[in-house]
Amino acid sequence: METITFPDLISVKAIEPYILWVEYSDGTSGKVDLSHLAGRGVFEYWNQIDNFNKVRIGKETGALEWNDEIDICPDSVYLDLKQKTFEDYAQDK
């Protein structure tokens, strides 16, 4: 079975409450709305918007990170931007 790889997340910036601008190594970029997560479980950390603005790219994982407890897979964000399921993306490869 072939390994499916995704482009690297190369840039992230909080631009509005719970909205990020992301850019990937293949040129894909756009807004990501994470408001559906805000205030839930570990995401209560974002209740202080300054905490949401601390987003960064994890040095070891390449994930979207805020602290040691909160990270989001960059591949799932990429698929959301492309409006594709994993199966659709894999089929295109």
C-alpha positions as CSV (number, residue, x, y, z in Angstrom):
1,M,0.0,0.0,0.0
2,E,1.3,3.4,-1.0
3,T,2.1,6.0,1.8
4,I,0.1,9.1,1.4
5,T,2.0,12.3,2.3
6,F,0.7,15.8,2.7
7,P,2.4,19.2,2.1
8,D,4.1,20.8,5.1
9,L,2.5,23.5,7.0
10,I,4.8,26.5,6.6
11,S,2.9,29.4,8.0
12,V,0.2,30.1,10.5
13,K,-1.3,33.3,12.0
14,A,-4.3,34.1,14.1
15,I,-6.3,36.7,12.2
16,E,-9.6,36.9,14.0
17,P,-11.0,35.2,17.1
18,Y,-10.8,31.5,16.4
19,I,-9.8,32.0,12.8
20,L,-6.4,31.2,11.5
21,W,-4.6,31.9,8.2
22,V,-2.5,28.9,7.1
23,E,-0.2,28.2,4.3
24,Y,1.3,24.9,3.0
25,S,4.4,24.1,1.0
26,D,2.4,23.4,-2.1
27,G,0.9,26.9,-2.1
28,T,-2.4,26.0,-0.6
29,S,-3.5,28.7,1.8
30,G,-6.6,30.0,3.4
31,K,-8.7,30.7,6.5
32,V,-9.5,28.0,9.0
33,D,-12.4,28.6,11.4
34,L,-11.9,26.7,14.6
35,S,-14.8,28.4,16.5
36,H,-16.6,25.0,16.8
37,L,-13.9,23.9,19.2
38,A,-13.7,27.0,21.3
39,G,-14.6,26.6,24.9
40,R,-14.8,22.8,24.8
41,G,-12.5,20.7,27.0
42,V,-8.8,21.7,26.6
43,F,-10.0,24.4,24.1
44,E,-11.3,26.5,27.1
45,Y,-7.7,27.8,27.0
46,W,-8.8,29.9,24.0
47,N,-11.5,31.7,26.1
48,Q,-8.8,34.3,26.7
49,I,-8.3,35.3,23.1
50,D,-4.6,36.2,23.7
51,N,-4.1,32.5,24.2
52,F,-5.6,31.6,20.8
53,N,-3.2,34.1,19.2
54,K,-0.3,32.1,20.6
55,V,-0.6,29.6,17.8
56,R,2.6,28.2,16.4
57,I,3.9,25.3,14.2
58,G,5.3,22.5,16.4
59,K,9.0,22.1,15.7
60,E,8.9,18.3,16.0
61,T,5.4,17.5,14.8
62,G,4.6,20.2,12.3
63,A,1.2,20.5,14.0
64,L,-0.7,23.6,14.9
65,E,0.1,24.1,18.6
66,W,-0.8,26.4,21.4
67,N,0.7,24.7,24.4
68,D,1.7,21.2,25.6
69,E,-1.9,20.1,25.7
70,I,-3.4,21.6,22.5
71,D,-2.4,20.6,19.0
72,I,-4.3,20.1,15.8
73,C,-3.2,17.8,12.9
74,P,-2.1,19.9,10.0
75,D,-3.2,17.2,7.5
76,S,-6.8,17.5,8.7
77,V,-6.7,21.3,8.3
78,Y,-5.2,20.8,4.8
79,L,-8.1,18.5,3.8
80,D,-10.6,21.0,5.1
81,L,-9.0,23.7,3.0
82,K,-9.2,21.5,0.0
83,Q,-12.7,20.4,0.9
84,K,-11.7,16.8,0.4
85,T,-11.9,13.6,2.4
86,F,-8.8,11.5,3.0
87,E,-10.1,9.0,0.5
88,D,-10.6,11.7,-2.2
89,Y,-7.1,13.1,-1.6
90,A,-5.5,9.6,-1.7
91,Q,-7.3,8.8,-4.9
92,D,-5.9,11.9,-6.5
93,K,-2.3,10.8,-5.7
